């Protein structure tokens, strides 16, 4: 399992973390954390403390939304906020092409494209949160306030 740390997507996350803080490290889990429920079981934490990184397609761009694991992304709220008629979940091919990660391992950092990132306000209920680190078995633990800083994102009410 430790050879996962050498995989290129995980390395990108590790490098992004290292440039922010030497204290935050990628952890490799014995079991998959592909879904928020799997991750919360593997980490023995509240499912709401799991960060779901969801790529959305707007009329002419993509945005990354970081949603609390126990919430659903509200496309209607995002449409209104961005004043867009059409906002939808990106398909698996677009996710890989735009983020450089496959679904189940999409990290909010180490992205290959510079994206607008929105963080769901519900993640701030937790001091420590867990995000994917480039592979379904790789995660990192971070303070919610640090995730906002490292991603240069806006914290908004974008879930239901």
N, C-alpha and C positions, 0 to 999 in steps of 0.2 A: 504493500500500500504506500510506503514512503516514496516509491518512485513517482507517485502522482505529483510530488513537489517539483519534479523536473519537467513536467509537461508545460508546454509553452503558455497556454492560457493561465495556468496557476502561477507561473513565473511572472507574468504581467501583473497579476494581482499582488503578488509578493513584493515586486519592485515598487508599485504604487504605494503600498503600505509602508515600506521601508523609507520612502522619501517623505512620508508624513510623520511616522513615529517608529522608533526601533522596538517599541514595546508591543506592538500589535503584530501577531504572527498568524499565518495560515495554519489551520489544524486539519489533519486528515482523519476522517471518521471511518470506523469499521463498517458502518452501514450507510446506505444511500440517504442523502438529504435532498433528494430531487424535489419533493413537495414540502410545504410548510409543516404538515403533520409528521412526515418522516423525520424532518430535521428536529422538530420539538421532541419527538420520541428519542432520537439518538442523543440529544443534548440534555434531556430531562429538564426542559424549560417550558414556559408558557408559549403556546403556539403564536400568540400575539407578538412575541419578542423575535420572531423570525421575519427577516426582510424578504419580501417577494419582489424581485426586480422584473418588471413587466415592460416590454417594449411596445409602444403604441404608435400607430401610423396616423398622422394627421393628413389634412388635404395635400400638403406638399412637403412634409418632413416627418421625422421620427422624434419621439421623446421617450425618456425612460422614467417610469413611475416606480417609486419604492413604497410598497404597501405593507402594512402590518399583516402578519400571517393569518390572523383571525378575521380579516376584513376583505371586502371585494372592492376592486378598483371601480370607481364610478365614472363611466364614460360620459354620462350626461353632465356631471359637474365639470369635467375637464373640457368638454365641448363649449360650455358656457364661459369658463375661465379664459380659454384661448380664442373664443369667438370663432369657432370652427363648426362647419356643418357636419363634417364627417371625421370621426375619431374611432379607430378600431384596433383590436389586438393585431400585432404584426404576426405573419406566419413564420414557421420555423426557419425557412430559408432566409428571410429578411433578418431574423434575430441573429443568425450566425454571421451573415454578411455585414450587418451594421455594428454589432457589439463585439464580434470575434469570439463569442461563447455560444455553446449549444444550450437549448432549453434544459433547465434543471441545474445548470451551473452558471447562469448569468450573474455576473458580479456587478455591483454598482460602481466599481473602480477598475482601472486597467482596460477600459474600453478602447477599441481601435478607432472609434469615431467620436468627435467632440459633440456630445448631445446635451440638450436641455434636460435637467433632472429635477423632478418634483418628488418631495418626500411627504408621505401621508402624516398628518399631525398625530395620528394614533400611535405611531412608533415612539413618540416622546413620553408615553406612559411608562416606558421601561428605561432604566438607566443603561443597562447593557443589552445590546441586540446582536443578532447573528445574521451574517449575510453570506451568500454563496461566494466561492473564491475560484471560479473558473472550471469547476468539475462537480458533479453531483455528490462526491464524497469529500469535497474540500469546502471549509467555511472559515470565517474569521469573526471574532467577537470584538465589538467596538462600542464605545459609549454613543448614545443616540446623538448627542451634541457634536461629537467628533465626526460622525457620518455626514452630518450636514456640512461641516467645514471641509472635509476631504473631497466631497463631491461638488462643492460650490453650488448647492441646490437651494431651492425655496421650499419651506415647510408650509403645506396647505392642507385644507380639508378636501381630500380627493378620494375618499372611500365611502362605502355604505355598509 
